[in-house]
Amino acid sequence: MSAADRALVAALRAELAAIEPARACDRAAELAGLGTATVRGDRPALARLVVRLLRDGAGRDERSGLPFDWTAADHCRSAYLRGRFLARGSLSIAGGRHHLEFVVDPAEAAELGAELARLGLQAGVRVRRGRGVVTWKSGETIGTFLRWIGASAALLELESRQVARAVRGDLSRVLNAEAANLERVAAASARQLEAIALLAADGRLAGLPETVRAVAEERRSAPEAPIAELAGRLGIARARVQRALERLVGLAEESPRARRSRGRRAGARAGRRSRAERPPRSVAGGPSSAAGPVA
């Protein structure tokens, strides 16, 4: 993750650790979620939370590792999962991809996955190097979970980044599609102008119907205009303009000059292939070729 992403995740964890549960049952549930794990030195907010909950007398026996009662009220389950995430969870948001996981004992992983599914938060459960892993990769599901366990300001920042990244992606796709469309229009216009010039040079353009000649003249005056604009200028249907341009290109391809040009290009391609397939010449005059037969 980038430094900004790591800072955002740290701010989110600090925000969750700073929540003061109002009910004694919530404090006990959160302490049970924290479990008996040793608090790492790089998580001072979590260390302060453990000290605060123990000082408040939030059920000291809950840290003995007894199973949590999943039939408890929603606010108790939310507090328990907040403690479990702070103690055993991790969040990665690198490159716009979200990944939240709990690393616990395999038996707890199966139970945790089942209970989260009952809450409508379906998660992947697997065993990795002897440890149970409960995983989410959906940004929407991760946002729902974090909001349910109490995240607010840091989650809003996370979601705003996600929206901004999605907008940039959509804009990039639109710009790429527009650029590709402009390239196709420019290539088609170049073929049409070449066809018009060829037909005008051999005198056949003058013998074409009036509509086709009018389309050719408009294309000459507006080489980069799309077909819809040409149709608007001429006051005719777009399909008629399209058919007229296709006719001009088709007639130009039938002309002797176009056939000769195509023949020259085909001959050049065949020559290049022939040279590429020709075996390399042997180098004469070396020591082995100059030596005579051995008597």
C-alpha positions in Angstrom: 0.0 0.0 0.0 1.0 3.6 -0.5 1.8 5.8 2.5 -1.5 7.6 2.2 -3.4 4.2 2.1 -1.5 3.0 5.2 -2.3 6.3 7.0 -6.0 5.9 6.2 -6.1 2.3 7.5 -4.3 3.4 10.7 -6.8 6.3 11.1 -9.7 3.9 10.7 -8.3 1.5 13.3 -7.7 4.4 15.7 -11.2 5.6 15.2 -12.6 2.2 16.0 -10.4 1.8 19.1 -11.5 5.2 20.4 -15.2 4.2 20.5 -16.6 4.2 24.1 -19.3 1.6 24.4 -22.2 2.9 26.4 -23.5 -0.4 27.7 -21.6 -2.7 30.0 -22.6 -5.7 27.8 -21.0 -4.0 24.8 -17.8 -3.3 26.8 -17.7 -7.0 27.8 -18.4 -8.1 24.2 -15.6 -5.9 22.8 -13.2 -7.2 25.4 -14.1 -10.8 24.5 -13.5 -9.9 20.8 -10.0 -8.6 21.7 -9.3 -12.0 23.2 -6.1 -13.0 24.8 -3.7 -12.0 22.0 -0.7 -9.9 22.9 -1.1 -6.3 21.7 1.7 -5.3 19.3 3.8 -2.3 20.1 2.9 -0.5 16.8 -0.8 -0.4 17.8 -0.9 2.0 20.8 -4.6 2.8 20.3 -5.5 -0.8 20.7 -3.3 -1.1 23.8 -5.1 1.9 25.3 -8.4 0.3 24.5 -7.6 -2.9 26.3 -6.4 -1.0 29.4 -9.5 1.2 29.4 -11.9 -1.8 29.1 -10.1 -3.7 31.9 -10.0 -0.6 34.1 -13.8 -0.2 33.6 -14.2 -3.8 34.9 -15.8 -5.0 31.6 -15.9 -8.6 32.6 -12.3 -9.6 33.1 -13.1 -13.3 32.5 -14.2 -12.6 28.9 -10.5 -12.5 27.9 -10.1 -16.2 28.9 -11.1 -17.3 25.4 -14.6 -18.6 26.1 -16.8 -18.7 23.0 -18.9 -15.6 22.3 -22.7 -16.0 22.6 -23.9 -15.2 19.0 -27.5 -15.1 20.3 -26.7 -11.8 22.0 -28.2 -8.5 20.8 -27.0 -6.8 17.6 -25.1 -4.1 19.6 -23.2 -6.8 21.5 -22.3 -8.6 18.3 -21.2 -5.4 16.7 -19.0 -4.7 19.7 -17.5 -8.2 19.6 -16.7 -8.0 15.9 -15.1 -4.6 16.4 -12.8 -6.1 19.0 -12.1 -9.1 16.8 -11.2 -6.9 13.9 -8.9 -4.8 16.0 -7.2 -7.8 17.4 -7.2 -10.3 14.5 -8.2 -8.3 11.4 -6.3 -6.5 8.7 -7.4 -4.2 5.9 -5.6 -3.5 2.6 -6.8 -0.9 0.0 -3.8 -1.0 -2.3 -4.5 0.0 -5.9 -8.2 0.6 -5.4 -8.6 -3.1 -4.4 -10.1 -3.8 -1.0 -9.1 -6.8 1.1 -10.2 -7.4 4.7 -9.4 -10.6 6.5 -9.4 -12.2 10.0 -6.7 -14.6 10.8 -7.8 -16.9 13.6 -7.9 -20.6 14.6 -9.4 -22.8 11.9 -12.4 -23.8 14.1 -13.1 -20.2 14.9 -12.8 -19.2 11.2 -15.6 -21.7 10.2 -17.8 -20.4 13.0 -17.1 -16.7 12.3 -17.8 -17.2 8.6 -21.1 -18.9 9.3 -22.2 -16.1 11.7 -21.2 -13.4 9.3 -23.2 -15.1 6.6 -26.3 -15.0 8.9 -25.7 -11.3 9.2 -25.8 -11.0 5.4 -22.0 -10.5 5.2 -21.0 -13.6 3.2 -17.2 -14.2 3.5 -14.7 -16.6 2.1 -13.3 -19.1 4.6 -10.1 -21.1 4.1 -7.1 -22.5 5.9 -3.7 -20.9 5.1 -0.5 -22.3 6.7 -2.4 -23.9 9.5 -4.4 -20.7 10.3 -8.1 -20.0 9.5 -8.7 -17.0 7.3 -12.0 -15.2 6.8 -11.8 -12.9 3.8 -13.8 -10.2 2.0 -12.7 -8.6 -1.3 -15.9 -6.7 -2.1 -15.6 -3.0 -1.3 -19.3 -2.8 -0.7 -19.3 -5.6 1.8 -16.3 -4.3 3.6 -17.9 -0.8 3.8 -21.1 -2.3 5.3 -19.1 -4.2 7.9 -16.9 -1.3 8.9 -20.0 0.9 9.2 -21.8 -1.7 11.3 -18.9 -1.9 13.8 -18.7 1.9 14.2 -16.4 3.4 11.5 -17.5 6.8 10.3 -15.1 9.6 9.3 -12.3 7.3 8.1 -14.8 5.2 6.2 -16.2 8.3 4.5 -12.7 9.1 3.3 -12.2 5.5 2.1 -15.5 5.6 0.2 -14.8 9.0 -1.3 -11.5 7.7 -2.6 -13.3 4.7 -4.1 -15.8 6.9 -5.8 -13.1 9.2 -7.2 -11.1 6.2 -8.5 -14.3 4.9 -10.2 -15.0 8.3 -11.8 -11.4 8.5 -13.1 -11.7 4.9 -14.5 -15.0 5.8 -16.2 -13.6 9.0 -17.6 -10.5 7.2 -18.9 -12.7 4.6 -20.7 -14.8 7.3 -22.3 -11.7 9.2 -23.5 -10.2 6.0 -24.9 -13.4 5.1 -26.7 -13.7 8.7 -28.1 -10.0 8.6 -29.3 -10.5 5.3 -31.0 -13.7 6.6 -32.7 -11.8 9.7 -33.9 -9.1 7.5 -35.4 -11.7 5.4 -37.2 -13.3 8.6 -38.6 -10.0 10.0 -39.7 -9.0 6.7 -41.5 -12.3 6.5 -43.2 -12.2 10.1 -44.3 -8.7 9.6 -45.7 -9.9 6.7 -47.8 -12.9 8.7 -49.0 -10.7 11.7 -50.0 -8.3 9.5 -51.8 -11.2 7.9 -53.7 -12.7 11.3 -54.6 -9.3 12.6 -55.9 -8.9 9.4 -58.0 -12.3 9.6 -59.5 -11.9 13.3 -60.2 -8.6 12.7 -61.9 -9.9 10.1 -64.4 -13.1 12.1 -65.1 -15.6 9.6 -63.6 -16.7 11.8 -60.7 -18.5 14.2 -63.1 -20.6 11.4 -64.4 -22.0 10.3 -61.0 -25.4 11.3 -59.7 -25.9 14.7 -58.3 -26.3 13.5 -54.7 -23.0 11.5 -54.8 -21.2 14.6 -56.3 -22.7 16.8 -53.6 -21.5 14.4 -50.9 -18.0 14.3 -52.5 -17.9 18.1 -52.5 -18.9 18.3 -48.8 -16.3 15.7 -47.8 -13.6 17.8 -49.6 -14.7 20.9 -47.8 -15.0 19.2 -44.4 -12.4 16.3 -44.3 -12.8 15.6 -40.6 -16.6 16.0 -40.3 -18.6 13.0 -39.2 -21.3 11.6 -41.5 -24.0 13.0 -39.3 -22.6 16.5 -39.9 -22.3 16.0 -43.6 -25.9 14.9 -43.7 -27.0 18.0 -41.8 -25.2 20.2 -44.2 -26.8 18.6 -47.2 -30.2 18.2 -45.7 -30.4 14.5 -46.5 -30.6 11.3 -44.5 -27.4 10.0 -42.9 -27.9 6.6 -44.6 -27.8 8.3 -48.0 -24.5 10.0 -47.2 -23.1 6.7 -46.0 -24.1 4.9 -49.2 -22.7 7.7 -51.4 -19.3 7.6 -49.6 -19.2 3.8 -49.9 -20.0 4.1 -53.6 -17.2 6.5 -54.1 -14.7 4.2 -52.4 -16.0 1.2 -54.3 -15.7 2.9 -57.7 -12.2 4.1 -56.9 -11.1 0.6 -56.0 -12.2 -0.6 -59.4 -10.1 1.9 -61.4 -7.0 0.8 -63.3 -4.8 3.1 -61.2 -6.1 1.7 -58.0 -5.5 -1.9 -59.2 -2.0 -1.0 -60.3 -1.3 0.5 -56.9 -2.7 -2.5 -55.1 -0.5 -4.7 -57.4 2.6 -2.7 -56.5 1.8 -3.0 -52.8 1.2 -6.8 -53.1 4.4 -7.2 -55.1 6.4 -5.3 -52.4 4.9 -7.5 -49.7 5.7 -10.7 -51.6 9.3 -9.5 -52.2 9.7 -8.8 -48.5 8.4 -12.3 -47.6 10.7 -13.9 -50.2 13.8 -12.1 -48.8 12.8 -13.1 -45.3 12.4 -16.8 -46.3 15.6 -16.9 -48.3 18.4 -18.9 -46.6 21.5 -16.8 -45.6 24.4 -17.0 -48.0 27.5 -18.9 -47.0 30.7 -16.9 -46.5 33.3 -17.9 -49.0 37.1 -17.4 -48.7 37.4 -18.7 -45.1 40.2 -20.9 -44.0 38.1 -24.1 -44.5 37.1 -23.2 -48.0 40.5 -22.2 -49.1 42.2 -25.4 -48.0 42.6 -28.1 -50.6 41.8 -31.8 -50.3 43.9 -33.7 -47.8 46.3 -36.2 -49.6 
